[in-house]
Amino acid sequence: MKIKSDLSAEVPDTNAYHLKLEDHDNGTGDLLFYGYNSSRSAVVTDSFSSFFNNSMPCEFAQKEDHHGYDALKYDRRFNLVYGICPWTVKWLNQTVEGDRYRYGFYPFNKKIIPEQQEKEYDVIYHGGIHGPEHEQCLASISKFKYQFVTMTHHINQRTQKYVPMATRTNLPFLEKVEMVGKCKTSVCYNFVNNEERHFKNISSWADWQKNYAFKEARRFMPQFKTRMHEAAISKTVNLVMRDPWNLAEDYYVPGKEFLYFDTPHELEELIDEVSHNWGDYSDIADAAYERAMNYTTDKFVQLVESCKNWEGLRSEES
């Protein structure tokens, strides 16, 4: 497979830059593109071509982007599009595009796996502050020996408000993953918060109500976050907020490979419990590490080469 990228629209040194799918380019066969702008700049030849959409379903929260393209105009350039939202894949295949879409997992490159770290902190949250859930998270984790890692650039006003609470800012990506490894627990939310303008754009698409991902579109929509992988490969216990979709269960087994919480109080109880009884919970971290090895970039390229859908754990074990 030949693999090309255009990362010019991505925030520097974030996850996309460390996928390095080109590591698996053997110079022959079909084409695979990734990076938001590659969907516009890709030189598509007569070869069969696929595109990895690692932001799905966020593209439907805008009608047109800075190039004047909408989501479907991008996708029509490729024979297949691998998206990370199973409900949006199903919706598009049924209502819009025939059979162009496939469900694909979000991979990580083995090169980001950190060396084993001493557990110095109780809990970490890394990323931006996009909704009330994240604000409640900071209020909860600040009661413990915590890490809040975020950026001071390419951030929204809500995140700017909480930068003073950050323990580290603008950490290089690999140093951030090392910091995750120094914490016993990591808090994760597998959804994207919407504003009214996002809902307005989502609801402008034909048959948008048929997409289960948009059932709570005025408030939020599902999106798997790679911080779950980053905690798993760091042997840190994932604490995941339960939501209407629970995409976490497509990747990891609840209770065995991560733990759910529903309220800030439950989050605080879990942080306290794991922190004071690490020996009773390290098996969860070890099991998640083993499971994560199914989501490496080489496994993803194999999936694309097969032109198949990824099934996810729920179809296997639920």
N, C-alpha and C positions, 0 to 999 in steps of 0.2 A: 504494500500500500504506500502511496505517496501522500505526505501530510504537510499541509501549509497553514500558516497562521498570519493574521494581521491583528496585533494587539494594540494598535495606535489609539483605540478608544477606551482602553482599560486603564484604571488607576495604577500607576507604576508600582511594581513590587508586590502586587496583590496576587491572589491565588492563581489567576490565569497565567501569569508569567512563570509559574513553577509547575504547570502541567507538563510542558516540554514533550508534547505528543510526538514531536519530530524525532525523538529518540528511537521511535519504532518505525521510522520511514526506511523502507528497503529499496526505494527507487523504482518500484515496478507496480503495476496493477492500478486499482481504482484510486480516486482522490478523496481525501478527507480534509476539510477546512475547519478551523476554529478561531475564536476571537470575533467580537461583534462586527468590526469593520470588514472582516474577510468576507462577510455575506454580501458586501458591496464591491470590494476590490478584487475578489477572487477571479483568477483567469480560468474559467471553466471551459475545458476542451471537450472533445467527443467522448472522453473517458467517463465512466459512471462516477458520479460525485455525491458525497455526503457532507452534511454540515452539522457540527455539534453546537446546539443551542443550550448553553449553560445558564441562561437567565429566565427561561420559560417559567411562569406565564407573564413575566413583567412587560414583555413587548406590547401586550394588549392594553396596558395602562397609558399608552400614548397612541395617538392616531397616526402621526407622522413624526419622524425623527429629524435631526439636524440636516439630513441629506434630502428630506422630502419623501422618504420611503416609509411605507407602513410594513408591518410584520410579514404580511403575505407576499408583498412584492419581493422582499429579501428571499423568502423561502422558495419561490418559484424557480430560482436559479439552479436548484439542486434536485437530484433524483430522490434523495432521502434526507430527512431532517431528524436528527436524534435530539429529543427534548427530555428535560428532567422532571416534567410534570405529567403523570400518567393520564390525568383527567383531561388536560388540554390536548394531549396527543389523540385521545379517543374522540374528543369533540371535533377537532380539525379533520380527522379522517372521515367522520360521519357526516359533517355538515358543510365542509368547505373544499377540501383538497383531495378527496378520493382515498388514496392509500399512500401518501407521501411521507407520513410521520411514523417514527418508531420511538418507543420508550427506552431511554438509555440512562444508566446510572451515572452519577457524578464521580469521576475517578480522582486519584491522587498519584503523583509520581513517587516511587519508592525513595528517591533521592532526598525527600524532605523528612524522612523518618529520623527523629533525633536520637542521640545516645540516651540511655536511661539516666534520669535525673533524680536527685534526692528530692523528696516531697517537703518543700519548705513552707508552702502556703496551703490554706484550706480550700480556696476557691478562686476561680478566674472567670471573668467575662471579657471577651475581646471582640471589638467591633463598634458599630455606631449605635446611637440611641434614636430609635425611629418611632417609638410609641410608648404608651403608658406601661406596658409590660417590661420594657427595658429600664424605665425609670424606677419601677418597683424592684427590679433586679438589683440595681445599684444600692437602693436603700437596704435591701436584705444582705447583700454580700459585704457591705461596709461594716457590718456587725462582727465580722470575722477577720482573720488574717488573710486579706484579699489582694488580688491583682485585677485592675481594670486597665486594659491596654487598648488604646485608640489612637487615631491620627488627629493632627491639627490642620490638615489640608484635605480638600475634597470631602468636606463634611457639612451636614445640615445644621440649622440653627439649634435644634434640640441637642445635638451632640456637642456643639460649641458651649452650651450652657453647663455641661457636665465635665468638660475638660479638666477643671480644677480637681475633680475626684480621681482623675487618672493617676495610676502609679507609674506607668510607662507610656510615653507617647512616641509615635513614629518609629517603632522598633522595626528593623529589617525583618522581612517575613520569616526567615529561618530562625532568627533570635526569638521571634514571637512564639514559634512552635516549641522551642526549647523552654520558654517560660511556661507554656501550657504544661510541659512535662514536670515542672517543679511544683505543680498544684495537685491536690488530691481530687478535686472536682472541677468541672467546667460546665457552665450554664449555657444552654442552647435553646433557641426559638426557631423552629422550622417554618416560618411564615414571613411575609412581607406586609408591612402596614401600609394602608392606602389612605389618601386624602380625597376630598370631594372631587378634585380635578382628575384624579386617577379613575374614580368610579364613573365619572362622566365619559371618559374615553372608553373604558371597558364596556359600558352599556350602549355605546354607539355601534358596536360590532353586531352584525346580524346573528341571531340565535344565541346570544351570549349567555342567556339563562340556562341553556342546555349543558353548559360546562360546569361540572360539579365544583371545580376549583373556584368558581365565582359565586358560590352560594352565600358567602359573607363579604362580598366585594366592597360594600360600603366601609368595611372595617379593615379586612386583611385578606390575603390569599396565600396558598401553600407554596413553599419553596425550600427544598432541602439545602441546608447550610453545611459547607465543608468543614466548619469547626467541629462537627461531629466526628469526621475522619481525623482531624488534627488532634482531638483529645484521645481517640481510640489508639492511634499510632504512638501517642505519648504515654500510654498506659495510665490515663487519667479518666476517672469515672464521669461519664456524661449525665448531667441532670437536665432533662428535657421537659419543657412545658407541654402538657397535653393540649391538643387543639382539635378542630373538627375533622382534620384529615390524617394527622399522625404519620406523615411520610417517614419518620424515623423507623417505623416498623417494616418498611420495605428494605431497610439496610441492616438493622440490628434488632435483636430480640429483647423486648422489654422485660425487666426483672432479672435477666441473665447477662445482658450486655450493656444496658443503660437503665436509668431509673426515671420514672415520671414524677412530676409534681403538678398540682393544679392551682395552688395559691401561693402567695409570698410566704405565708406561715409554713406551709409544707416544704417550700424550698429551704427555709432556714432550718427546719428540723432535719432535713436530709444532709445539709452541709455539716451541721453539728454532729449528726450520727456518724457519717463517714469519716469526718476528721478525727473523732475520738476513738473510732474502732476500725482503723484502716485495714488491719489484718483480716477483718471479716468481709471486706469489700474489694480487696485487691484482685480477687478471682474474677470479678465483673470486668475490671480493667484488662486483665489478661485475656478473657474471652472476647472482648471487643477488639483487642489487637489482632487476634487470630482471624476474626470475622472480616476485619478491614482488608486483609490480604486478598479478598475476593474483588476489591474495588480499585485495583492498581491500573495504571494507564495501559499496560500491556494487555490486561484482561479486557479493557474497554475497546482497544483496537481490534481484538479478536471478535468482539461482539459486532462491531461495525463491518468487519470483513464478512461476517455471516449474513448480514442484512436482516437480522432477527430483532425482535423485541426482547428487552430484558424483562424477566418475570417478576423479580423482587421476592423478598422472603415471605411476604404474607401469603402468596399463592402456594408456597412450599410448606409452611409451618403453622399457619393460622388455622 
